């Protein structure tokens, strides 16, 4: 917002002096943004007055620091309200722009707990709900059947149930564990040494 009466016919004063200057940049009046390190609600009560950058910042090649030759860039004034910031700018004959940010109000109140949003009724017992008649639905012409019922399929579960356990079939002479090759089916070649 720029007020129409903010165009003085004489030169503005250099900040901190009574000297006039033709090349004084425009002052910006705004509220500071919320810190990026917090998610708390915005509680900004003060207004900031700064000058627009008159010169581009220079980057120091070795360390990468940013520096500026703009003498008005480090000036940052804080005011308790917008009217006092505007009055100060007009008293010094500065041109200024006021940046208003739109009100970001939530249309829906925030939910505090998850159970505040859980519906109290479900399905046919919900208020105003009515049952959907299912009636008779035409069935598919294809019949569902188990894959094991097909003629060319062998039922392995029945074969496994009747198969004998090799441990149970081991003879009593093959035990104890001092002679394991007899009951595990391993063959030992020649016992003689060469």
C-alpha positions as protocol buffer text, in pm:
chain_id: "A"
residue {
  index: 1
  type: UNK
  ca { x: 0 y: 0 z: 0 }
}
residue {
  index: 2
  type: UNK
  ca { x: 138 y: 337 z: -92 }
}
residue {
  index: 3
  type: UNK
  ca { x: -37 y: 653 z: 21 }
}
residue {
  index: 4
  type: UNK
  ca { x: -84 y: 926 z: -238 }
}
residue {
  index: 5
  type: UNK
  ca { x: 17 y: 1208 z: -4 }
}
residue {
  index: 6
  type: UNK
  ca { x: 354 y: 1038 z: 50 }
}
residue {
  index: 7
  type: UNK
  ca { x: 516 y: 1227 z: -238 }
}
residue {
  index: 8
  type: UNK
  ca { x: 694 y: 1527 z: -87 }
}
residue {
  index: 9
  type: UNK
  ca { x: 814 y: 1798 z: -329 }
}
residue {
  index: 10
  type: UNK
  ca { x: 1148 y: 1819 z: -152 }
}
residue {
  index: 11
  type: UNK
  ca { x: 1424 y: 1568 z: -107 }
}
residue {
  index: 12
  type: UNK
  ca { x: 1408 y: 1308 z: 175 }
}
residue {
  index: 13
  type: UNK
  ca { x: 1649 y: 1321 z: 467 }
}
residue {
  index: 14
  type: UNK
  ca { x: 1938 y: 1080 z: 503 }
}
residue {
  index: 15
  type: UNK
  ca { x: 1871 y: 858 z: 806 }
}
residue {
  index: 16
  type: UNK
  ca { x: 2033 y: 995 z: 1122 }
}
residue {
  index: 17
  type: UNK
  ca { x: 2107 y: 1339 z: 974 }
}
residue {
  index: 18
  type: UNK
  ca { x: 1928 y: 1653 z: 858 }
}
residue {
  index: 19
  type: UNK
  ca { x: 2091 y: 1631 z: 514 }
}
residue {
  index: 20
  type: UNK
  ca { x: 1874 y: 1579 z: 207 }
}
residue {
  index: 21
  type: UNK
  ca { x: 1959 y: 1320 z: -58 }
}
residue {
  index: 22
  type: UNK
  ca { x: 1808 y: 1256 z: -402 }
}
residue {
  index: 23
  type: UNK
  ca { x: 1896 y: 886 z: -409 }
}
residue {
  index: 24
  type: UNK
  ca { x: 1741 y: 760 z: -86 }
}
residue {
  index: 25
  type: UNK
  ca { x: 1573 y: 420 z: -146 }
}
residue {
  index: 26
  type: UNK
  ca { x: 1210 y: 350 z: -63 }
}
residue {
  index: 27
  type: UNK
  ca { x: 1135 y: 236 z: 292 }
}
residue {
  index: 28
  type: UNK
  ca { x: 952 y: -94 z: 348 }
}
residue {
  index: 29
  type: UNK
  ca { x: 720 y: -129 z: 646 }
}
residue {
  index: 30
  type: UNK
  ca { x: 611 y: -483 z: 731 }
}
residue {
  index: 31
  type: UNK
  ca { x: 555 y: -736 z: 1006 }
}
residue {
  index: 32
  type: UNK
  ca { x: 828 y: -1000 z: 1048 }
}
residue {
  index: 33
  type: UNK
  ca { x: 756 y: -1358 z: 945 }
}
residue {
  index: 34
  type: UNK
  ca { x: 724 y: -1641 z: 1192 }
}
residue {
  index: 35
  type: UNK
  ca { x: 1046 y: -1819 z: 1280 }
}
residue {
  index: 36
  type: UNK
  ca { x: 1105 y: -2137 z: 1083 }
}
residue {
  index: 37
  type: UNK
  ca { x: 1218 y: -2314 z: 1401 }
}
residue {
  index: 38
  type: UNK
  ca { x: 873 y: -2318 z: 1557 }
}
residue {
  index: 39
  type: UNK
  ca { x: 527 y: -2441 z: 1472 }
}
residue {
  index: 40
  type: UNK
  ca { x: 361 y: -2220 z: 1732 }
}
residue {
  index: 41
  type: UNK
  ca { x: 101 y: -1963 z: 1630 }
}
residue {
  index: 42
  type: UNK
  ca { x: 231 y: -1632 z: 1503 }
}
residue {
  index: 43
  type: UNK
  ca { x: 261 y: -1370 z: 1778 }
}
residue {
  index: 44
  type: UNK
  ca { x: 409 y: -1071 z: 1602 }
}
residue {
  index: 45
  type: UNK
  ca { x: 316 y: -744 z: 1766 }
}
residue {
  index: 46
  type: UNK
  ca { x: 579 y: -511 z: 1620 }
}
residue {
  index: 47
  type: UNK
  ca { x: 643 y: -360 z: 1276 }
}
residue {
  index: 48
  type: UNK
  ca { x: 978 y: -330 z: 1096 }
}
residue {
  index: 49
  type: UNK
  ca { x: 1097 y: -39 z: 880 }
}
residue {
  index: 50
  type: UNK
  ca { x: 1383 y: -120 z: 639 }
}
residue {
  index: 51
  type: UNK
  ca { x: 1506 y: 26 z: 312 }
}
residue {
  index: 52
  type: UNK
  ca { x: 1491 y: -152 z: -21 }
}
residue {
  index: 53
  type: UNK
  ca { x: 1833 y: -275 z: -136 }
}
residue {
  index: 54
  type: UNK
  ca { x: 1995 y: -11 z: -355 }
}
residue {
  index: 55
  type: UNK
  ca { x: 2289 y: -228 z: -465 }
}
residue {
  index: 56
  type: UNK
  ca { x: 2331 y: -599 z: -523 }
}
residue {
  index: 57
  type: UNK
  ca { x: 2521 y: -793 z: -255 }
}
residue {
  index: 58
  type: UNK
  ca { x: 2872 y: -909 z: -340 }
}
residue {
  index: 59
  type: UNK
  ca { x: 2999 y: -1257 z: -255 }
}
residue {
  index: 60
  type: UNK
  ca { x: 3350 y: -1280 z: -114 }
}
residue {
  index: 61
  type: UNK
  ca { x: 3524 y: -1539 z: -336 }
}
residue {
  index: 62
  type: UNK
  ca { x: 3736 y: -1716 z: -74 }
}
residue {
  index: 63
  type: UNK
  ca { x: 3496 y: -1767 z: 217 }
}
residue {
  index: 64
  type: UNK
  ca { x: 3164 y: -1711 z: 39 }
}
residue {
  index: 65
  type: UNK
  ca { x: 3047 y: -1437 z: 275 }
}
residue {
  index: 66
  type: UNK
  ca { x: 2788 y: -1196 z: 147 }
}
residue {
  index: 67
  type: UNK
  ca { x: 2870 y: -827 z: 178 }
}
residue {
  index: 68
  type: UNK
  ca { x: 2706 y: -512 z: 52 }
}
residue {
  index: 69
  type: UNK
  ca { x: 2818 y: -160 z: -24 }
}
residue {
  index: 70
  type: UNK
  ca { x: 2466 y: -30 z: 38 }
}
residue {
  index: 71
  type: UNK
  ca { x: 2484 y: 212 z: 336 }
}
residue {
  index: 72
  type: UNK
  ca { x: 2108 y: 186 z: 405 }
}
residue {
  index: 73
  type: UNK
  ca { x: 2089 y: -194 z: 416 }
}
residue {
  index: 74
  type: UNK
  ca { x: 2184 y: -243 z: 783 }
}
residue {
  index: 75
  type: UNK
  ca { x: 1919 y: 6 z: 902 }
}
residue {
  index: 76
  type: UNK
  ca { x: 1633 y: -181 z: 1066 }
}
residue {
  index: 77
  type: UNK
  ca { x: 1392 y: 7 z: 1292 }
}
residue {
  index: 78
  type: UNK
  ca { x: 1125 y: -154 z: 1510 }
}
residue {
  index: 79
  type: UNK
  ca { x: 791 y: 11 z: 1591 }
}
residue {
  index: 80
  type: UNK
  ca { x: 510 y: -104 z: 1821 }
}
residue {
  index: 81
  type: UNK
  ca { x: 236 y: -37 z: 1563 }
}
residue {
  index: 82
  type: UNK
  ca { x: 186 y: 55 z: 1199 }
}
residue {
  index: 83
  type: UNK
  ca { x: 82 y: 415 z: 1262 }
}
residue {
  index: 84
  type: UNK
  ca { x: 402 y: 504 z: 1445 }
}
residue {
  index: 85
  type: UNK
  ca { x: 614 y: 353 z: 1164 }
}
residue {
  index: 86
  type: UNK
  ca { x: 424 y: 555 z: 902 }
}
residue {
  index: 87
  type: UNK
  ca { x: 450 y: 873 z: 1110 }
}
residue {
  index: 88
  type: UNK
  ca { x: 827 y: 829 z: 1144 }
}
residue {
  index: 89
  type: UNK
  ca { x: 870 y: 777 z: 767 }
}
residue {
  index: 90
  type: UNK
  ca { x: 657 y: 1083 z: 687 }
}
residue {
  index: 91
  type: UNK
  ca { x: 841 y: 1297 z: 945 }
}
residue {
  index: 92
  type: UNK
  ca { x: 1169 y: 1220 z: 763 }
}
residue {
  index: 93
  type: UNK
  ca { x: 1006 y: 1273 z: 419 }
}
residue {
  index: 94
  type: UNK
  ca { x: 1075 y: 914 z: 311 }
}
residue {
  index: 95
  type: UNK
  ca { x: 876 y: 733 z: 48 }
}
residue {
  index: 96
  type: UNK
  ca { x: 745 y: 408 z: 192 }
}
residue {
  index: 97
  type: UNK
  ca { x: 551 y: 96 z: 104 }
}
residue {
  index: 98
  type: UNK
  ca { x: 344 y: -91 z: 362 }
}
residue {
  index: 99
  type: UNK
  ca { x: 329 y: -467 z: 311 }
}
residue {
  index: 100
  type: UNK
  ca { x: 12 y: -613 z: 455 }
}
residue {
  index: 101
  type: UNK
  ca { x: -15 y: -987 z: 462 }
}
residue {
  index: 102
  type: UNK
  ca { x: -353 y: -1154 z: 421 }
}
residue {
  index: 103
  type: UNK
  ca { x: -523 y: -1294 z: 728 }
}
residue {
  index: 104
  type: UNK
  ca { x: -464 y: -1667 z: 738 }
}
residue {
  index: 105
  type: UNK
  ca { x: -755 y: -1780 z: 946 }
}
residue {
  index: 106
  type: UNK
  ca { x: -859 y: -2138 z: 946 }
}
residue {
  index: 107
  type: UNK
  ca { x: -1215 y: -2191 z: 835 }
}
residue {
  index: 108
  type: UNK
  ca { x: -1246 y: -2514 z: 1034 }
}
residue {
  index: 109
  type: UNK
  ca { x: -1143 y: -2526 z: 1399 }
}
residue {
  index: 110
  type: UNK
  ca { x: -852 y: -2761 z: 1462 }
}
residue {
  index: 111
  type: UNK
  ca { x: -923 y: -3107 z: 1596 }
}
residue {
  index: 112
  type: UNK
  ca { x: -766 y: -3160 z: 1932 }
}
residue {
  index: 113
  type: UNK
  ca { x: -809 y: -3535 z: 1965 }
}
residue {
  index: 114
  type: UNK
  ca { x: -861 y: -3816 z: 1715 }
}
residue {
  index: 115
  type: UNK
  ca { x: -1179 y: -3936 z: 1884 }
}
residue {
  index: 116
  type: UNK
  ca { x: -1355 y: -3607 z: 1815 }
}
residue {
  index: 117
  type: UNK
  ca { x: -1377 y: -3706 z: 1449 }
}
residue {
  index: 118
  type: UNK
  ca { x: -1484 y: -4069 z: 1491 }
}
residue {
  index: 119
  type: UNK
  ca { x: -1841 y: -4116 z: 1367 }
}
residue {
  index: 120
  type: UNK
  ca { x: -2083 y: -4229 z: 1635 }
}
residue {
  index: 121
  type: UNK
  ca { x: -2290 y: -4446 z: 1401 }
}
residue {
  index: 122
  type: UNK
  ca { x: -2203 y: -4663 z: 1108 }
}
residue {
  index: 123
  type: UNK
  ca { x: -2390 y: -4822 z: 822 }
}
residue {
  index: 124
  type: UNK
  ca { x: -2765 y: -4878 z: 830 }
}
residue {
  index: 125
  type: UNK
  ca { x: -2807 y: -4743 z: 1184 }
}
residue {
  index: 126
  type: UNK
  ca { x: -2678 y: -4398 z: 1084 }
}
residue {
  index: 127
  type: UNK
  ca { x: -2940 y: -4122 z: 1104 }
}
residue {
  index: 128
  type: UNK
  ca { x: -3119 y: -4075 z: 772 }
}
residue {
  index: 129
  type: UNK
  ca { x: -2973 y: -4394 z: 623 }
}
residue {
  index: 130
  type: UNK
  ca { x: -3190 y: -4659 z: 459 }
}
residue {
  index: 131
  type: UNK
  ca { x: -3112 y: -5014 z: 367 }
}
residue {
  index: 132
  type: UNK
  ca { x: -3019 y: -5111 z: 15 }
}
residue {
  index: 133
  type: UNK
  ca { x: -3229 y: -5401 z: -102 }
}
residue {
  index: 134
  type: UNK
  ca { x: -3005 y: -5673 z: -238 }
}
residue {
  index: 135
  type: UNK
  ca { x: -3275 y: -5887 z: -399 }
}
residue {
  index: 136
  type: UNK
  ca { x: -3171 y: -6167 z: -634 }
}
residue {
  index: 137
  type: UNK
  ca { x: -2859 y: -6099 z: -831 }
}
residue {
  index: 138
  type: UNK
  ca { x: -2794 y: -6297 z: -1149 }
}
residue {
  index: 139
  type: UNK
  ca { x: -2518 y: -6543 z: -1084 }
}
residue {
  index: 140
  type: UNK
  ca { x: -2224 y: -6613 z: -1307 }
}
residue {
  index: 141
  type: UNK
  ca { x: -2254 y: -6895 z: -1559 }
}
residue {
  index: 142
  type: UNK
  ca { x: -1920 y: -7029 z: -1450 }
}
residue {
  index: 143
  type: UNK
  ca { x: -1904 y: -7256 z: -1150 }
}
residue {
  index: 144
  type: UNK
  ca { x: -1634 y: -7220 z: -891 }
}
residue {
  index: 145
  type: UNK
  ca { x: -1450 y: -7535 z: -792 }
}
residue {
  index: 146
  type: UNK
  ca { x: -1139 y: -7632 z: -607 }
}
residue {
  index: 147
  type: UNK
  ca { x: -831 y: -7698 z: -817 }
}
residue {
  index: 148
  type: UNK
  ca { x: -774 y: -8027 z: -634 }
}
residue {
  index: 149
  type: UNK
  ca { x: -1103 y: -8162 z: -772 }
}
residue {
  index: 150
  type: UNK
  ca { x: -971 y: -8167 z: -1130 }
}
residue {
  index: 151
  type: UNK
  ca { x: -912 y: -8513 z: -1280 }
}
residue {
  index: 152
  type: UNK
  ca { x: -545 y: -8471 z: -1371 }
}
residue {
  index: 153
  type: UNK
  ca { x: -431 y: -8339 z: -1032 }
}
residue {
  index: 154
  type: UNK
  ca { x: -260 y: -8555 z: -769 }
}
residue {
  index: 155
  type: UNK
  ca { x: -341 y: -8483 z: -407 }
}
residue {
  index: 156
  type: UNK
  ca { x: 3 y: -8464 z: -245 }
}
residue {
  index: 157
  type: UNK
  ca { x: -137 y: -8401 z: 101 }
}
residue {
  index: 158
  type: UNK
  ca { x: -295 y: -8750 z: 104 }
}
residue {
  index: 159
  type: UNK
  ca { x: 30 y: -8912 z: -13 }
}
residue {
  index: 160
  type: UNK
  ca { x: 233 y: -8733 z: 252 }
}
residue {
  index: 161
  type: UNK
  ca { x: -8 y: -8843 z: 523 }
}
residue {
  index: 162
  type: UNK
  ca { x: 36 y: -9211 z: 431 }
}
residue {
  index: 163
  type: UNK
  ca { x: 414 y: -9196 z: 378 }
}
residue {
  index: 164
  type: UNK
  ca { x: 616 y: -9358 z: 656 }
}
residue {
  index: 165
  type: UNK
  ca { x: 866 y: -9163 z: 860 }
}
residue {
  index: 166
  type: UNK
  ca { x: 1223 y: -9299 z: 803 }
}
residue {
  index: 167
  type: UNK
  ca { x: 1313 y: -9249 z: 1169 }
}
residue {
  index: 168
  type: UNK
  ca { x: 1019 y: -9462 z: 1280 }
}
residue {
  index: 169
  type: UNK
  ca { x: 1116 y: -9736 z: 1034 }
}
residue {
  index: 170
  type: UNK
  ca { x: 1475 y: -9757 z: 1158 }
}
residue {
  index: 171
  type: UNK
  ca { x: 1549 y: -10091 z: 1319 }
}
residue {
  index: 172
  type: UNK
  ca { x: 1621 y: -10124 z: 1686 }
}
residue {
  index: 173
  type: UNK
  ca { x: 1967 y: -10267 z: 1608 }
}
residue {
  index: 174
  type: UNK
  ca { x: 2070 y: -9949 z: 1424 }
}
residue {
  index: 175
  type: UNK
  ca { x: 2037 y: -9746 z: 1743 }
}
residue {
  index: 176
  type: UNK
  ca { x: 2212 y: -9618 z: 1970 }
}
residue {
  index: 177
  type: UNK
  ca { x: 2380 y: -9311 z: 1836 }
}
residue {
  index: 178
  type: UNK
  ca { x: 2722 y: -9481 z: 1850 }
}
residue {
  index: 179
  type: UNK
  ca { x: 2651 y: -9621 z: 1505 }
}
residue {
  index: 180
  type: UNK
  ca { x: 2471 y: -9343 z: 1308 }
}
residue {
  index: 181
  type: UNK
  ca { x: 2568 y: -9449 z: 951 }
}
residue {
  index: 182
  type: UNK
  ca { x: 2345 y: -9758 z: 970 }
}
residue {
  index: 183
  type: UNK
  ca { x: 2021 y: -9573 z: 1016 }
}
residue {
  index: 184
  type: UNK
  ca { x: 2090 y: -9266 z: 800 }
}
residue {
  index: 185
  type: UNK
  ca { x: 2174 y: -9472 z: 496 }
}
residue {
  index: 186
  type: UNK
  ca { x: 2540 y: -9374 z: 460 }
}
residue {
  index: 187
  type: UNK
  ca { x: 2790 y: -9634 z: 347 }
}
residue {
  index: 188
  type: UNK
  ca { x: 3142 y: -9650 z: 487 }
}
residue {
  index: 189
  type: UNK
  ca { x: 3411 y: -9771 z: 247 }
}
residue {
  index: 190
  type: UNK
  ca { x: 3684 y: -10004 z: 360 }
}
residue {
  index: 191
  type: UNK
  ca { x: 3798 y: -9988 z: 713 }
}
residue {
  index: 192
  type: UNK
  ca { x: 4157 y: -10086 z: 633 }
}
residue {
  index: 193
  type: UNK
  ca { x: 4444 y: -9844 z: 625 }
}
residue {
  index: 194
  type: UNK
  ca { x: 4677 y: -9810 z: 335 }
}
